[in-house]
Amino acid sequence: PSPDSLHVACVAKKENKFVVIYDGKVLEEYDLIGKDTPIFSPDSNHLVYKAKKGNKWLAVLDSKEGKPYDNMSTPVFSPDSKHLVFVAQEAEKQVVVLDGKELGRYDQVPEKHNPIFSPDSKRLAFMAVEGKKPVIVIDGVENKGYEDASFPVFSPDSRHVVYPVKKKGEWFIVYDGEESGKYAEIGVYTFSPDSAHFAYTILKDDKAVMVYDGNEGPAFTDIAMPVFSPDSKNMAYMA
């Protein structure tokens, strides 16, 4: 069922073909319908699914077929339902497809929690791999030159984006494009609900330390994920 419970869609087998049935209407026949699809948009106004035609996969959005690819990930709608993104395989390269537009070609684009929309749906970020090196792409701009990196995270207000990177054997936090810190390892990282505060865990001198708004706390054997109060005025963690 759709989020508003007013529509329903399912997959059915018709002889040796597969179809999506949407509100009782049988749609186009395909050789296969992708796992975890069809998917309704958050506002329930759009329906998308993966479909296989011959040896190619394509996204079918509101009964309109997109470009065929060798393979593709499960499509994801933006929170406002106005945008659609997925990762596609074309020959030896992978590409992020946003609203039908291809954003770069890479050796790999990890699919888990990637790419991500900002909460306001106006921004997109993802991590890719090119030549065994990570590439962080924020709003279409590539950030390279890292030995390693982790996935970017948007603040709740969508104004900020953060991700850890490794350079010359040391880890840094990149906050809105600015690098800070120099650590042996960076663990979990999160924003406060009001986006005014940021906390992350680090490994320093073989000890776990919480960094809160740029200030390092005491050292412990281990530290758990920080938790902010609903009003964002307090932060707590178990150590």
C-alpha positions in Angstrom: 0.0 0.0 0.0 1.0 3.6 -0.5 1.9 5.8 2.6 -1.5 7.4 2.5 -3.2 4.0 2.2 -5.1 5.2 -0.9 -3.2 3.1 -3.5 -1.9 -0.4 -3.8 0.6 -2.0 -6.1 1.9 -5.6 -6.4 3.8 -7.9 -8.8 2.2 -10.7 -10.6 3.4 -13.4 -13.0 1.6 -13.6 -16.4 2.6 -16.7 -18.2 6.4 -16.2 -18.6 6.3 -12.5 -18.0 6.0 -10.3 -14.9 3.7 -7.2 -14.5 3.0 -4.6 -11.8 -0.7 -4.2 -11.0 -1.4 -0.7 -9.8 -4.8 0.1 -8.4 -6.2 -2.8 -10.4 -4.6 -1.7 -13.6 -2.2 -4.2 -15.2 0.9 -2.3 -16.5 3.6 -3.2 -19.0 5.0 -6.7 -19.2 8.6 -7.4 -18.4 11.0 -10.3 -18.1 11.4 -9.6 -14.4 10.5 -7.1 -11.8 13.3 -6.1 -9.4 13.4 -7.2 -5.7 12.0 -4.7 -3.2 10.0 -2.9 -5.9 7.5 -1.4 -6.7 8.0 1.6 -4.4 5.7 4.5 -3.7 7.0 8.0 -3.2 6.6 9.5 0.3 3.7 11.6 -0.9 2.1 8.6 -2.5 1.8 10.4 -5.9 4.5 8.4 -7.7 5.4 4.7 -8.3 8.7 3.4 -9.4 10.1 -0.1 -10.0 13.0 -1.9 -11.5 12.2 -3.9 -14.6 14.3 -6.2 -16.8 13.8 -6.2 -20.5 16.1 -8.7 -22.3 19.4 -8.5 -20.6 19.0 -4.8 -19.5 17.5 -3.2 -16.3 15.7 0.1 -16.3 13.7 2.2 -13.9 10.0 2.6 -14.6 8.7 5.8 -13.0 5.0 6.5 -13.4 4.9 4.0 -16.3 7.7 5.8 -18.1 10.8 3.8 -18.9 14.3 5.2 -18.2 17.6 4.4 -19.8 18.5 0.7 -19.8 21.6 -0.4 -17.9 23.4 -3.7 -17.2 22.2 -3.6 -13.6 20.9 -1.1 -11.1 20.2 -0.6 -7.4 16.8 -0.1 -5.9 15.6 3.5 -6.7 15.2 5.9 -3.8 12.9 8.9 -3.7 13.9 12.2 -2.0 12.0 13.1 1.2 9.8 15.6 -0.8 9.1 13.0 -3.5 10.4 15.3 -6.3 13.6 13.5 -7.0 14.7 9.9 -7.7 18.2 8.4 -7.5 19.8 5.0 -8.0 23.2 3.5 -8.9 23.5 1.9 -12.3 26.1 -0.5 -13.8 27.2 0.2 -17.3 30.0 -2.1 -18.6 32.8 -1.8 -16.1 31.7 1.4 -14.5 29.0 2.5 -12.1 27.1 5.8 -12.2 24.8 7.6 -10.0 21.6 8.5 -11.8 19.6 11.5 -10.4 16.4 12.3 -12.2 17.6 10.6 -15.3 20.9 12.6 -15.3 24.2 10.6 -14.9 26.6 12.0 -12.3 30.1 10.8 -13.0 31.4 7.3 -13.8 33.3 5.3 -11.2 34.8 1.9 -10.5 32.3 1.4 -7.7 29.5 3.3 -5.8 28.8 1.4 -2.6 25.0 1.1 -2.3 24.4 0.8 1.5 23.1 4.2 2.7 24.6 5.7 -0.4 23.8 8.1 -2.1 21.8 10.2 0.3 19.5 13.2 0.0 19.6 16.0 2.4 16.5 16.3 4.7 15.2 19.2 2.6 15.7 17.2 -0.6 17.8 20.0 -2.2 21.2 18.3 -1.9 22.7 15.0 -2.8 25.9 13.3 -1.5 27.6 10.0 -2.1 30.9 8.2 -1.8 32.4 6.5 -4.9 35.6 4.6 -5.5 38.0 5.3 -8.4 41.3 3.5 -8.8 40.9 2.1 -5.2 40.7 5.6 -3.9 37.5 7.2 -2.4 35.8 10.1 -4.0 33.3 12.1 -2.0 30.7 13.9 -4.2 28.7 16.7 -2.6 26.2 18.6 -4.7 27.9 17.3 -7.9 31.4 18.5 -6.8 34.1 15.8 -6.4 36.5 15.7 -3.5 39.5 13.5 -4.1 43.0 12.9 -2.8 42.2 10.6 0.1 43.6 7.2 1.2 40.3 6.3 2.8 37.0 7.9 3.7 33.6 7.2 5.2 30.1 8.1 4.1 28.9 11.8 4.2 26.1 12.8 6.6 23.9 15.9 6.3 22.8 17.9 9.3 19.0 17.9 10.1 18.7 21.4 8.7 20.5 20.3 5.5 23.0 23.2 5.8 26.0 21.2 6.8 27.7 18.0 5.6 30.4 16.0 7.3 32.5 13.0 6.5 35.8 11.5 7.8 38.8 11.1 5.5 42.3 9.6 5.8 45.4 11.3 4.5 49.0 10.3 5.1 48.0 7.7 7.6 45.9 10.0 9.8 42.1 10.7 10.0 40.4 14.1 9.7 36.9 15.3 10.0 35.7 17.3 6.9 33.0 19.8 8.0 31.6 21.8 5.2 34.8 21.3 3.2 37.1 22.3 6.1 39.4 19.7 7.6 40.0 19.5 11.3 41.7 17.2 13.8 44.4 14.6 13.3 43.5 11.2 14.7 44.5 7.6 14.6 40.8 6.7 13.9 37.4 8.2 13.7 34.3 6.2 14.9 30.7 7.3 15.0 29.6 10.9 14.2 26.3 12.7 14.5 24.5 16.1 14.6 22.2 17.4 17.3 18.5 17.7 16.3 18.8 21.5 15.9 22.1 21.1 13.8 23.9 23.5 16.1 26.2 20.8 17.6 28.3 18.0 16.3 29.9 15.1 18.1 32.2 12.2 17.0 34.4 9.6 18.6 38.1 9.2 18.0 41.0 6.9 18.9 43.9 8.9 20.4 46.9 7.3 22.1 45.0 4.0 22.1 42.2 5.6 24.1 38.6 6.4 23.0 37.7 10.1 23.2 34.5 12.1 22.4 34.9 15.3 20.5 32.0 17.7 21.0 31.9 20.9 19.0 35.6 20.6 18.4 36.5 20.0 22.1 38.0 16.7 23.2 36.6 15.0 26.3 38.3 12.6 28.7 39.9 9.4 27.5 38.2 6.0 28.1 38.7 2.4 27.1 35.7 2.5 24.9 32.8 5.0 24.0 29.3 4.4 22.7 27.3 6.5 20.2 26.5 10.0 21.6 22.9 10.9 22.3 21.4 14.4 22.2 18.4 15.6 24.2 15.4 16.6 22.1 16.1 20.3 22.7 19.8 19.8 21.7 21.0 21.4 24.9 22.5 18.3 26.3 24.7 15.4 25.0 25.3 12.1 26.8 27.2 9.0 26.1 28.2 5.7 27.7 31.9 5.1 28.2 
